[in-house]
Amino acid sequence: MRVWTSYTLNTQISTMTIQDKAKSWAIRTGALRVYPQTVLDTYGCQVRGTDGKYRKGSKHYVELVIETGNSRHVGKHHYEQGQQMTDKINEIYVHYYKQSNHYEDN
């Protein structure tokens, strides 16, 4: 059994990246939610079928929805479902985290 001490917790927090700190802050405070919402436009890609083999398919582009407090903003740009979308979500979390009073430049 692992015993959690203040030293253990402080060590884990100091090794977190800025993206991890930003997401942790957003979840803990409930100040920000960022999530994808599909749009009608699609793009071609490889998808895995029920037999486990890859085949040609399509996925919907997504736009990002940002909820802060009582406001809801829908992004204008369309992203593919993948690393491009994930990077943009991380960028948004970090932006709002830096604007908050909880940001410490470590």
Solvent accessible surface area in square Angstrom, and as a share of the most:
residue,aa,sasa,rsa
1,M,230,1.03
2,R,145,0.53
3,V,104,0.60
4,W,134,0.47
5,T,64,0.37
6,S,84,0.54
7,Y,167,0.64
8,T,21,0.12
9,L,85,0.42
10,N,92,0.47
11,T,57,0.33
12,Q,75,0.33
13,I,96,0.49
14,S,82,0.53
15,T,103,0.60
16,M,59,0.27
17,T,73,0.43
18,I,58,0.29
19,Q,69,0.31
20,D,68,0.35
21,K,33,0.14
22,A,0,0.00
23,K,72,0.30
24,S,43,0.28
25,W,16,0.06
26,A,2,0.01
27,I,142,0.72
28,R,160,0.58
29,T,65,0.38
30,G,62,0.60
31,A,41,0.32
32,L,6,0.03
33,R,139,0.51
34,V,14,0.08
35,Y,54,0.21
36,P,61,0.39
37,Q,63,0.28
38,T,86,0.50
39,V,27,0.15
40,L,164,0.81
41,D,76,0.40
42,T,69,0.40
43,Y,31,0.12
44,G,64,0.62
45,C,35,0.21
46,Q,112,0.50
47,V,31,0.18
48,R,152,0.55
49,G,16,0.15
50,T,157,0.91
51,D,107,0.55
52,G,40,0.38
53,K,144,0.61
54,Y,131,0.50
55,R,139,0.51
56,K,174,0.74
57,G,21,0.20
58,S,70,0.45
59,K,76,0.32
60,H,78,0.35
61,Y,56,0.21
62,V,3,0.02
63,E,24,0.11
64,L,6,0.03
65,V,0,0.00
66,I,30,0.15
67,E,42,0.19
68,T,32,0.19
69,G,72,0.70
70,N,166,0.85
71,S,45,0.29
72,R,128,0.47
73,H,105,0.47
74,V,65,0.37
75,G,30,0.29
76,K,186,0.79
77,H,133,0.59
78,H,79,0.35
79,Y,27,0.10
80,E,76,0.34
81,Q,68,0.30
82,G,35,0.34
83,Q,123,0.55
84,Q,99,0.44
85,M,30,0.13
86,T,54,0.31
87,D,74,0.38
88,K,60,0.25
89,I,25,0.13
90,N,28,0.14
91,E,102,0.46
92,I,20,0.10
93,Y,26,0.10
94,V,22,0.13
95,H,97,0.43
96,Y,62,0.24
97,Y,18,0.07
98,K,101,0.43
99,Q,122,0.54
100,S,27,0.17
101,N,152,0.78
102,H,103,0.46
103,Y,63,0.24
104,E,120,0.54
105,D,126,0.65
106,N,145,0.74
